[in-house]
Amino acid sequence: MTADDLISELVRDLEPVTPLPPPGTRALRWTLAAVVTGGLVIGVFGVRPDIVLASATIPFQAHMSLLALAALTAALAALTLAVPGEDLSQWRRALPVLAAMTWGVWVAAELGLAVAAGAATALHIDRGWHCITLAMAVGAVPAALLFWMVSRGAVLDGRKAAMFAGLAAAGVGALGVEIICPKIAPMHLFVWHVAPVLAWTVIAAVAGASALKSTTSSRVPD
């Protein structure tokens, strides 16, 4: 068998592959889809009654800005990691995590100020399971869509890609809760808004890595 015959034999059953758009383009498409689907869910549940007043406060603006930054940069990082050979600097890897951590630290600082001021209910933990349900409802479609978009690539580091995808989806869910939930007590925010984002990111990193690996493996011919 000649070299030409060998090459012809190897490529005979291969199907043409359409290159995926650049990660930035795919991240923009995901962002638009997340805004639309998340907005529809928010419309169903309704925005908080004080949304106009809240929008003018520094805490609300800081929460929303940091969450948006975390979600957008995490989605871009996940989609970039789905492309072999794409460069993802340490800074680009760290930015989503730093944004999410800064949001958490900001809320923790608000809690510390409330405790220092002697607020009687500063450390009271209310029942906020409804907020977790809302976050899951807002972030469900963006999570599924982003996971599918990442799985269409060739993921080499499934754990990091899944972690960033989870953080992005959790960030969208938290953004929705900030718009829907009228409660501003720092302890409520820390337990029912911040902690679930951390939990979902960890779960995505653990469970999502195996799922991405199996999805990618299923597309590789034997």
Secondary structure per residue as TSV (DSSP state, phi and psi in degrees):
chain	resnum	aa	ss	phi	psi
A	1	M	-	360.0	129.5
A	2	T	-	-80.1	169.0
A	3	A	H	-62.2	-38.9
A	4	D	H	-64.2	-39.3
A	5	D	H	-64.7	-40.1
A	6	L	H	-63.6	-44.2
A	7	I	H	-64.1	-42.6
A	8	S	H	-62.4	-37.6
A	9	E	H	-66.9	-39.3
A	10	L	H	-70.2	-37.0
A	11	V	H	-96.3	-1.3
A	12	R	T	-59.0	-42.8
A	13	D	T	-94.7	4.0
A	14	L	-	-78.4	141.8
A	15	E	-	-99.2	150.0
A	16	P	-	-62.0	142.8
A	17	V	-	-111.9	127.4
A	18	T	-	-90.4	119.3
A	19	P	-	-60.2	141.2
A	20	L	-	-75.2	152.6
A	21	P	-	-61.5	162.4
A	22	P	-	-57.8	152.5
A	23	P	H	-54.6	-37.5
A	24	G	H	-63.1	-40.2
A	25	T	H	-66.3	-43.4
A	26	R	H	-66.8	-36.6
A	27	A	H	-65.1	-38.4
A	28	L	H	-64.6	-43.0
A	29	R	H	-62.4	-41.9
A	30	W	H	-63.3	-41.6
A	31	T	H	-60.7	-45.2
A	32	L	H	-61.7	-42.9
A	33	A	H	-64.7	-39.3
A	34	A	H	-65.8	-39.0
A	35	V	H	-64.5	-43.2
A	36	V	H	-68.2	-52.2
A	37	T	H	-68.2	-40.9
A	38	G	H	-64.8	-39.4
A	39	G	H	-63.3	-36.5
A	40	L	H	-65.0	-42.1
A	41	V	H	-66.1	-42.4
A	42	I	H	-60.8	-38.5
A	43	G	H	-63.1	-34.3
A	44	V	H	-67.9	-44.3
A	45	F	H	-83.5	-26.3
A	46	G	-	91.2	144.6
A	47	V	-	-79.5	160.3
A	48	R	-	-62.9	145.5
A	49	P	T	-60.2	-29.0
A	50	D	T	-100.4	27.5
A	51	I	H	-60.0	-36.8
A	52	V	H	-67.0	-46.6
A	53	L	H	-66.8	-41.2
A	54	A	H	-63.5	-37.5
A	55	S	H	-62.6	-20.8
A	56	A	T	-91.6	-1.2
A	57	T	S	-94.4	148.1
A	58	I	H	-65.1	-42.7
A	59	P	H	-57.6	-45.4
A	60	F	H	-63.8	-43.6
A	61	Q	H	-63.0	-40.1
A	62	A	H	-66.4	-45.1
A	63	H	H	-58.1	-49.6
A	64	M	H	-65.4	-42.2
A	65	S	H	-65.0	-45.3
A	66	L	H	-67.3	-40.3
A	67	L	H	-66.2	-42.4
A	68	A	H	-62.7	-42.7
A	69	L	H	-62.8	-43.6
A	70	A	H	-63.0	-45.5
A	71	A	H	-65.4	-46.1
A	72	L	H	-67.2	-46.3
A	73	T	H	-71.5	-31.2
A	74	A	H	-68.2	-41.8
A	75	A	H	-62.3	-43.5
A	76	L	H	-63.5	-40.1
A	77	A	H	-64.6	-42.9
A	78	A	H	-62.4	-44.5
A	79	L	H	-69.9	-31.7
A	80	T	H	-68.6	-39.8
A	81	L	H	-67.9	-13.9
A	82	A	T	-83.1	-2.9
A	83	V	S	-114.1	107.8
A	84	P	T	-58.8	134.9
A	85	G	T	91.2	-14.7
A	86	E	-	-71.0	135.9
A	87	D	-	-83.7	128.1
A	88	L	-	-128.0	101.2
A	89	S	-	-67.2	164.6
A	90	Q	H	-60.5	-35.5
A	91	W	H	-65.5	-42.2
A	92	R	H	-68.7	-29.2
A	93	R	H	-72.6	-35.7
A	94	A	H	-82.5	-29.7
A	95	L	H	-56.7	-47.3
A	96	P	H	-60.4	-41.8
A	97	V	H	-66.8	-41.9
A	98	L	H	-63.4	-40.1
A	99	A	H	-63.6	-45.2
A	100	A	H	-65.7	-41.0
A	101	M	H	-66.3	-38.5
A	102	T	H	-62.6	-40.4
A	103	W	H	-59.7	-46.8
A	104	G	H	-61.9	-42.3
A	105	V	H	-65.7	-37.8
A	106	W	H	-60.1	-47.3
A	107	V	H	-64.9	-39.7
A	108	A	H	-62.5	-37.6
A	109	A	H	-65.4	-39.7
A	110	E	H	-61.2	-39.8
A	111	L	H	-64.8	-43.3
A	112	G	H	-61.3	-40.2
A	113	L	H	-65.9	-37.6
A	114	A	H	-65.7	-41.0
A	115	V	H	-66.2	-42.8
A	116	A	H	-64.2	-31.4
A	117	A	T	-77.8	-6.0
A	118	G	T	80.4	23.7
A	119	A	-	-63.0	127.7
A	120	A	T	-62.5	-33.1
A	121	T	T	-105.5	16.9
A	122	A	T	-58.8	-38.1
A	123	L	T	-100.8	8.8
A	124	H	-	-75.4	129.7
A	125	I	-	-101.2	112.3
A	126	D	-	-86.0	-177.4
A	127	R	-	-95.0	111.2
A	128	G	-	-125.3	29.3
A	129	W	H	-59.4	-27.4
A	130	H	H	-60.3	-34.1
A	131	C	H	-66.5	-37.3
A	132	I	H	-66.3	-41.0
A	133	T	H	-60.8	-43.2
A	134	L	H	-62.4	-44.6
A	135	A	H	-61.5	-40.9
A	136	M	H	-66.6	-38.3
A	137	A	H	-65.8	-43.3
A	138	V	H	-69.4	-38.4
A	139	G	H	-93.2	-2.3
A	140	A	H	-63.4	-53.4
A	141	V	H	-65.7	-46.4
A	142	P	H	-57.7	-36.1
A	143	A	H	-65.3	-48.4
A	144	A	H	-63.6	-41.1
A	145	L	H	-65.9	-44.0
A	146	L	H	-67.7	-40.8
A	147	F	H	-60.4	-42.5
A	148	W	H	-63.8	-42.0
A	149	M	H	-64.6	-40.1
A	150	V	H	-67.6	-41.1
A	151	S	H	-66.9	-19.2
A	152	R	T	-73.4	-17.0
A	153	G	S	-88.2	-162.3
A	154	A	-	-117.6	88.5
A	155	V	-	-77.5	124.0
A	156	L	S	-96.2	-34.8
A	157	D	-	-115.8	84.0
A	158	G	H	-63.2	-35.1
A	159	R	H	-65.9	-45.8
A	160	K	H	-68.5	-41.6
A	161	A	H	-61.9	-43.2
A	162	A	H	-67.4	-37.4
A	163	M	H	-62.9	-47.0
A	164	F	H	-66.2	-39.0
A	165	A	H	-63.1	-41.6
A	166	G	H	-64.3	-41.6
A	167	L	H	-63.7	-41.0
A	168	A	H	-61.8	-47.7
A	169	A	H	-65.7	-41.2
A	170	A	H	-64.6	-36.1
A	171	G	H	-63.2	-40.5
A	172	V	H	-62.9	-43.7
A	173	G	H	-61.0	-41.8
A	174	A	H	-66.7	-36.4
A	175	L	H	-60.7	-43.1
A	176	G	H	-62.9	-40.8
A	177	V	H	-65.5	-37.7
A	178	E	H	-60.2	-34.0
A	179	I	H	-80.5	-30.1
A	180	I	H	-91.2	-44.6
A	181	C	-	-78.2	126.0
A	182	P	-	-87.3	-4.1
A	183	K	-	-78.4	135.2
A	184	I	-	-121.3	3.9
A	185	A	-	-61.6	127.6
A	186	P	H	-56.8	-37.4
A	187	M	H	-65.0	-40.4
A	188	H	H	-61.5	-45.3
A	189	L	H	-62.5	-41.5
A	190	F	I	-69.0	-42.4
A	191	V	I	-79.1	-41.8
A	192	W	I	-105.2	-9.5
A	193	H	I	-113.2	-48.8
A	194	V	I	-77.7	-52.6
A	195	A	H	-56.3	-42.0
A	196	P	H	-61.5	-33.0
A	197	V	H	-63.7	-44.3
A	198	L	H	-62.3	-45.0
A	199	A	H	-62.9	-45.1
A	200	W	H	-65.3	-36.8
A	201	T	H	-64.6	-42.2
A	202	V	H	-66.1	-44.1
A	203	I	H	-61.3	-43.0
A	204	A	I	-62.8	-40.1
A	205	A	I	-64.5	-35.8
A	206	V	I	-81.5	-53.3
A	207	A	I	-80.9	-37.4
A	208	G	I	-67.6	-30.3
A	209	A	H	-62.0	-44.6
A	210	S	H	-66.2	-39.8
A	211	A	H	-65.1	-42.5
A	212	L	H	-64.5	-39.2
A	213	K	H	-63.9	-43.8
A	214	S	H	-68.0	-36.7
A	215	T	H	-66.1	-43.1
A	216	T	H	-66.9	-41.2
A	217	S	H	-64.1	-33.6
A	218	S	H	-67.7	-18.6
A	219	R	T	-94.0	-7.0
A	220	V	S	-89.3	121.3
A	221	P	-	-66.8	146.5
A	222	D	-	-74.8	360.0
